Amino acid sequence: MTKGDELGKQILEHLKLYQDLGVRWVKGSEKPKRKTAVRAERMPGPTAPPASKPAPAPVPQTRMGNSSAPAASDLQNKLFDAIREDLKDCRRCKLSTSRKNIVFGSGNPNADLMFVGEAPGADEDEQGLPFVGRAGQLLTKIIESIGLSRKDVFICNILKCRPPGNRNPEIDEIAACEQFLFRQVASVKPEIICALGAFGAQTLLRTTETIGRLRGRLLDYRGAKLIATYHPAYLLRNPMEKRKVWEDMLAIKQYLDSIHSSK
């Protein structure tokens, strides 16, 4: 395959990503930059938050699993090591009897953006990594739609073990596991958290409001901002809702751009 063929393939894949998210066409900036604000012209529907001025290229952040990136601070490494050590072969709830692997989380421990889902599925339980199944592939596209990659963000779940049959998390399981999530949030110190689905949002916010009512609002949370949106697994069943997630991701991008431009 020639370089021209490869470039054409990459362009087609990029356009397919925006089509999946409900975007009709996208204007690129004059110069490609890391963390460039996305400007999108969409089909008729709810008005998207205005894209902000592209932010200056940020200082490279630490990325877990990338040996070429700068090492995380000693303190942060110790914090993450302490959480992993406390989890170990966790037996705090009944899920320990059926899981294959504890799914701690993955990505950048210094990330500005943190995604929190509800629980691992079968693929995640098998590999010990979050969001690696079909829903995870869609999450990867959603992250890439705002100019980031999975190595730029931190991804984890409320529960660290898979509920049998992918059933909903139960109250006692959340109570046993949420301490580790809160410690992860305190260690990463993200600028903004994206809660994926009802359980992620309700656990973090201590609310019983539905995801439909929570989504689309930029909320204060432990010194950061939080926005709730639909879980990628829900989008696989309800693709017409992808447009709303696109709106939420634009709001996240706009907020991050405003943070970076003020530094």
Order of alpha helices (4+ residues) and beta strands (2+ residues): alpha-beta-beta-alpha-beta-beta-alpha-alpha-beta-alpha-beta-alpha-alpha-beta-beta-alpha-alpha
